[in-house]
């Protein structure tokens, strides 16, 4: 889309342009986590920092799942867990993974 402007006199003019893109953009999955313990059993709180998402799917890497926006999960046994967050908006999705190491008691 072209937009032209005419000025009645010569000189320097300050011109601004604002562009709004409505309805655009893919979701971006992001999260961090914090726990009260680093050994089992460990209760971990997940801080969902995703952008432009409408729904969330968490896989905690131990066979448990959640659809909550910011879940808390308890790891009862030690292990190296791959946590996956899928953030979705309409038919668009973004996935991010992080490893969590839970030590033995």
Beta strands, then each sheet from edge to edge (+ up, - down):
strand 1: 31-35
strand 2: 42-48
strand 3: 55-59
strand 4: 65-66
strand 5: 72-75
strand 6: 79-89
strand 7: 92-102
sheet 1: 1+ 2- 5+
sheet 2: 4+ 3- 6+ 7-
end
